[in-house]
């Protein structure tokens, strides 16, 4: 007879976090920009101190496309 309540191993055993900055979450992103978003996230993970510069640059680009 199969065990109705199998014990699951701790999450650390199931998946090793590959991000240096800590815990992760799941978010949905468009497939068309998936690789670009991952590349930006990896850059930020390598150097979190540049986050404010990246955000300012992204906002400036968004403003240019609005005008």
Buried (B, 14 or more C-beta within 10 A) or exposed (E): EEEEEEEEEEEEEEEEEEEEEEEEEEEEEEEEEEEEEEEEBEEBBEEEEEEEEEEEEEEEEEEEEEE
